[in-house]
Amino acid sequence: MDMKLELIVIPVADVDRAKAFYVDQLGFHLDVDTSPGEQFRVVQMTPPGSACSITVGTGIGQGEPGSVKGLHLVVSDIEAARAHLAGHGVAASDVFHFGPAGRADGPDPQRSSYNSFVTFDDPDGNSWLLQEVHRGDGG
C-alpha cells in the first residue's frame, strides 16, 4: 500500500505575506488560492519539482505561526540553491556540512549526498533546511 505525503500545512500570521514569500521569493508554484467564506482561505503552493505541496491559510491547521521547524527541501546543487535564495532576498545561512568535529563551514568536501545544508526561515519563523542530494549517480 502506497502512502504518499502530498500536503503540509504551514501556520502563518499573514497569508498574503506568506504567499508572496513562497511564490515570489522561493519560486513555489501557486496551485490554489481560494476563499469560499470570510473565515476560510486556502493557498496551496508547490516547490519546483516536488510531489508535496504546502498550504497556508485561515481556518485551517492548529499550529502557531512559526511553530514548524526543520522542513527539508532537497536540491541537487547546494551552492546554486543558496545563490538563488540570496538573489531573491531570502536571508539564508552559509552552506555548511557535518564532519568529525561537528558542524563545519562550506559544502561537504566529498559533496556526498545528505551532508551539505543551508537553513532559512519564512517571515513567521517557520524554519527550512536545504539539503544536497544526488539522485542516480551513486551519491
N, C-alpha and C positions, 0 to 999 in steps of 0.2 A: 504494500500500500504506500503510495507516494504521499508525502506531507510537505507541501511547498510553502515556505514563508513568502508571502506576497505583499504584505502591508504592515507598516509600523506607524502607530500614532505618536506624534511628537507634540508634547504640550507647549504652547506658546501663549504669550500675553497679548500680542498684536498680530492677527492673522495676515494683514496686508504687508506688514514689515517682514514677517517670516517668508511670505510668498516672494517678495522682492529679493530677499537674500538667497533663497534656494533656487529660484528661476534665473534672476538677473546676474547674481554673483557666482553661484556654483554651476549654473548651466543645466539644472534639472529640467526635464520636460514637464510642462504643465498639462496634466491629464484631465483634471476636472476642477472647476470652481463653481460650486452650486450652493444656493441658499434657498431651500424650499420654504423657509419661515424665518422670522426675525431672531429666533433663539437657536437656530441651527445653520451651520455653514460647514461645508467640506471642501478643502483644497487638497487635491491629490497630485503629487509630483513624483517623477521617476528619475533617478540618476542615469546619465548616459550609459547604455549597455547593460543596465540592471534588470533583473526579473522581479525585484522587490521595490515597491514604492513606499513613500512616506505620505502621511496625511496630517495636516494641521487644520484647525477649525474651531468653531464654537459649538457647544452642546455635544461634544464627542470627547471620549477619554476622561480620565480622572486624575492624571498626574498634575503636579505643579509645574509651571513654566520653568525650564532649566533643569528639571529633575532627571532627564535621560542622559546617561553618561556612557561613553565608550563604544558608540556605534562605529562599526568598521566599514570603510569604503575601500575596495580592492582596486589597485591601479597597477599597470604594467611598468610604469616609469615614475618612481617617487619624486625625482628631481623635476621632471616636466610637470607633474601634478602640482607640486608646491609652487612652481613658477606660474602656473595657471591661476592658482588661488591668489597669489600676491598680485598678479596682473589685474585681478578683478576686485581688489580692495579687501580681500579676506585676510585678517590677522592670523597667520599660521605660524606654528613653531618652525624652527630649523629642522632639517632632516636629522634623524637620529637612529641608532640601532642599539642592540644589546650585545655586549661582548663579555669576556671573562670577568671583567671588573664591574659589570653592570651597564647602565646607560652610557653611551658614548656618542660624540658628535659625528655627523656625516652618515651616509648610507653604509650598510653592511659592506665590508671590504670585498667579500666574495659575491656581493649582490645576490645572495641566496634568498629564495622566497621566504616570506613571512618574517623578515627580520630588519626591514627598513620602514620607518614611520614618520608621519607628520601629524600633529594634532591641531585642531581649531575648534572654536565654539560658534554656535549661531548667536543671533542677537539676544536670545534669552538665557544663554549659558548652557544649552544642551551641548554636550561635547562629542566630537567626532574624531576618528583616527583614520588616516590614510595608511594603508599597508601595501607594500610592494609584493606582488605575487606574479610569478612567471608561469603561465599555463602552457603545457605541451612541449616544454623544452627541457624537461628533466629537473628544473629548478624548483 
